[in-house]
Amino acid sequence: MPSTTDPIAAFVAVVLDGSFTGQGWQGPTLSGSLRGVSSEQAQWSPSKSRKSIWRHVLHAAYWKHAVARALDPTDETAFPRRPSNWPNLPPKPDEKAWKADRALLAEMHDRLRRAAASIDTGLIHTRPRGRKWTYAQYLAGAAAHDAYHLGQIQLLKRLSRERA
């Protein structure tokens, strides 16, 4: 963030990190919800029409990437997985690939934080050039998105344990 003395920048850091890492007042965070999840558990889904933990992780990574790009209109970086919104699992979904995709999620979170840090906080309620939402809406939405998907992951963890 631009400065820890800037109350808006400090608030943005708390909001983004509060749903992703560390201790969130709501309970688990997105990264915390993945602790102890094996690649096998991450691949499981309750039915063919439902997403797995792994796909939720890739989806969350994509939207961190998308919001970072929205915050910085000059960023033209492509997301490394396909399809973008709900990427497929890698061809060999083993522990190594699972670790790599969790690292991708962390990398996209760091990228989002850097993009947020570059915002002039005086413009927080304005829209980035060519975008529909304000900076504040993108940032709040990114945090809410993490909170939603960590809830889905917690539910999938419980369901996968109950099936065993």
C-alpha positions in Angstrom: 0.0 0.0 0.0 1.2 3.6 -0.6 1.7 4.4 3.1 0.7 2.9 6.4 -0.1 6.4 7.5 -2.7 6.8 4.7 -5.9 5.5 6.4 -7.5 4.5 3.1 -4.4 2.5 2.0 -4.2 0.8 5.4 -7.9 -0.1 5.3 -7.5 -1.6 1.8 -4.6 -3.7 3.0 -6.7 -5.0 6.0 -9.7 -5.7 3.7 -7.7 -7.6 1.1 -5.5 -9.6 3.5 -8.3 -10.2 6.0 -10.1 -12.5 3.6 -7.0 -14.1 2.1 -4.2 -14.6 4.7 -3.5 -14.2 8.4 -6.4 -14.2 10.7 -9.7 -12.9 9.5 -12.4 -11.9 12.0 -14.8 -14.1 10.1 -12.8 -17.2 10.8 -10.7 -19.0 8.2 -9.1 -17.1 5.3 -8.9 -18.3 1.8 -5.2 -19.4 2.1 -5.9 -20.8 5.6 -8.8 -22.9 4.3 -6.3 -24.7 2.0 -4.0 -25.8 4.8 -3.8 -29.6 5.0 -5.8 -30.1 1.8 -4.2 -32.9 -0.4 -4.3 -32.9 -4.1 -6.8 -35.8 -3.9 -9.1 -33.9 -1.7 -8.7 -30.8 -3.8 -9.9 -32.7 -6.9 -13.0 -34.2 -5.3 -16.4 -32.7 -6.1 -19.8 -33.9 -4.9 -21.1 -34.3 -8.5 -20.1 -33.6 -12.1 -22.1 -30.4 -12.0 -20.2 -29.0 -9.0 -16.7 -27.5 -8.7 -13.8 -28.9 -6.8 -11.7 -27.1 -4.2 -8.9 -27.0 -6.8 -11.2 -25.3 -9.4 -12.3 -22.8 -6.7 -8.6 -22.0 -6.1 -8.0 -21.4 -9.8 -11.1 -19.3 -10.1 -10.1 -17.1 -7.2 -6.6 -16.7 -8.7 -8.2 -15.7 -12.0 -10.3 -13.0 -10.4 -7.4 -11.6 -8.4 -5.6 -11.3 -11.8 -8.7 -9.7 -13.4 -9.1 -7.2 -10.6 -5.4 -6.3 -10.7 -5.8 -5.7 -14.4 -8.9 -3.6 -13.9 -7.0 -1.4 -11.4 -4.1 -0.9 -13.8 -5.5 -0.2 -17.3 -1.9 -0.5 -18.8 -1.6 -4.1 -17.6 -2.1 -6.5 -20.5 -0.8 -9.6 -18.8 -2.7 -12.8 -19.7 -3.8 -15.3 -17.0 -1.6 -18.4 -17.4 -4.5 -21.0 -17.3 -7.4 -21.8 -19.5 -10.3 -21.3 -19.6 -9.8 -18.2 -17.6 -12.8 -17.9 -15.3 -12.9 -21.6 -14.2 -9.6 -23.1 -15.4 -9.3 -26.8 -15.9 -7.1 -28.9 -13.6 -3.7 -29.6 -15.0 -3.2 -32.7 -17.1 -1.4 -34.4 -14.1 -3.2 -33.2 -11.0 -0.7 -34.4 -8.4 0.7 -32.9 -5.2 3.4 -31.0 -7.2 0.7 -29.4 -9.5 -1.5 -28.6 -6.5 1.4 -26.9 -4.7 2.1 -24.9 -7.9 -1.6 -23.8 -8.2 -1.7 -22.7 -4.6 1.5 -20.7 -5.3 -0.3 -19.2 -8.4 -3.1 -18.1 -6.0 -0.6 -16.4 -3.7 1.2 -14.8 -6.6 -2.1 -13.4 -7.9 -2.9 -12.0 -4.4 0.5 -10.3 -4.2 -0.1 -8.9 -7.7 -3.5 -7.6 -6.6 -1.9 -6.0 -3.5 0.7 -4.3 -5.7 -2.0 -3.0 -8.1 -4.0 -1.7 -5.1 -0.8 0.0 -3.7 -0.4 1.9 -6.9 -3.8 3.6 -6.7 -4.0 7.2 -5.7 -6.3 6.9 -2.7 -7.8 10.3 -3.6 -9.3 8.6 -6.6 -10.7 5.5 -4.7 -14.3 6.4 -5.5 -13.6 7.0 -9.2 -13.5 4.4 -12.0 -10.3 3.3 -13.7 -10.2 4.3 -17.3 -12.6 2.2 -19.4 -14.0 0.3 -16.5 -17.5 0.0 -15.1 -16.8 -0.1 -11.3 -14.9 2.2 -9.0 -11.5 1.3 -7.5 -13.3 0.9 -4.1 -15.9 -1.5 -5.7 -13.2 -3.6 -7.3 -11.2 -3.9 -4.0 -14.2 -4.6 -1.8 -15.5 -7.1 -4.4 -12.1 -8.9 -4.5 -12.2 -9.4 -0.7 -15.9 -10.5 -0.7 -15.1 -12.9 -3.6 -12.3 -14.5 -1.4 -14.7 -14.8 1.5 -17.4 -16.4 -0.6 -15.0 -19.0 -2.1 -13.3 -19.8 1.2 -16.8 -20.7 2.5 -17.4 -23.0 -0.5 -14.0 -24.6 0.1 -14.8 -25.2 3.8 -18.1 -26.8 2.8 -16.3 -29.0 0.2 -13.7 -30.0 2.8 -16.5 -31.1 5.2 -18.4 -33.0 2.4 -15.3 -34.8 1.2 -14.5 -36.0 4.8 -18.0 -37.2 5.3 -17.9 -39.3 2.1 -14.9 -41.3 3.4 
